[in-house]
Amino acid sequence: MSKRNLFLVMFAGLAPFAVPAMAADLVSDQTYSDPAYNWSGTYIGGQVGTSSSGFPNPFSSRSGWQFGGQVGTNFQSGPFVYGAELDGSYSKGTKHKLDDGAELKRTWTGAAKVRTGISLDKTLLYGTAGYSMTKVKPGGTVASGGKWEGGYLVGGGIEQAFAGNISTKVEYNYVNYGDVDYTLRNGAKRSEDLKSHTVKLGINYRF
């Protein structure tokens, strides 16, 4: 990973922690009553979505559906909610179309993220940042074998709580995996800056 990407990963990981502090300064002179709903606790859930190297259009030839799960924990202080999450998914059909008929396909993906947001009672608005890894398989005219690639992740979403500790969410993730090297069948070596855009729907159960 380049120094530029490393800096962005560090910035993305630290930025969410700065949001509650800045928001606290904005409301420090105001009277605030704790929300009726408390987001604190450990949760587990599932997700389904669509992912692409471009805009995540599920009907695009380079987009694919994905499904997976997540586990995480939340802490709440006044209106501010923060925590960490691990998620994993399997994608089928997500392609990065390159020059000369080359393709790189993503299958397994995992991510470690921090989340921070503001609670509006049973509605949570949040941002997320972290590090993601994906398994890349050759396709088209690519001859090199599959391997794991990693890069920084940023995104955000909205989560809605219901009775019985159940909540649903819509989340967007952008991941930049940096320069990925590959070899064509004719022996030519290439490098491509891989990116992904993912929109997913999830459901969580909090303990």
Order of alpha helices (4+ residues) and beta strands (2+ residues): alpha-beta-beta-beta-beta-beta-beta-beta-beta
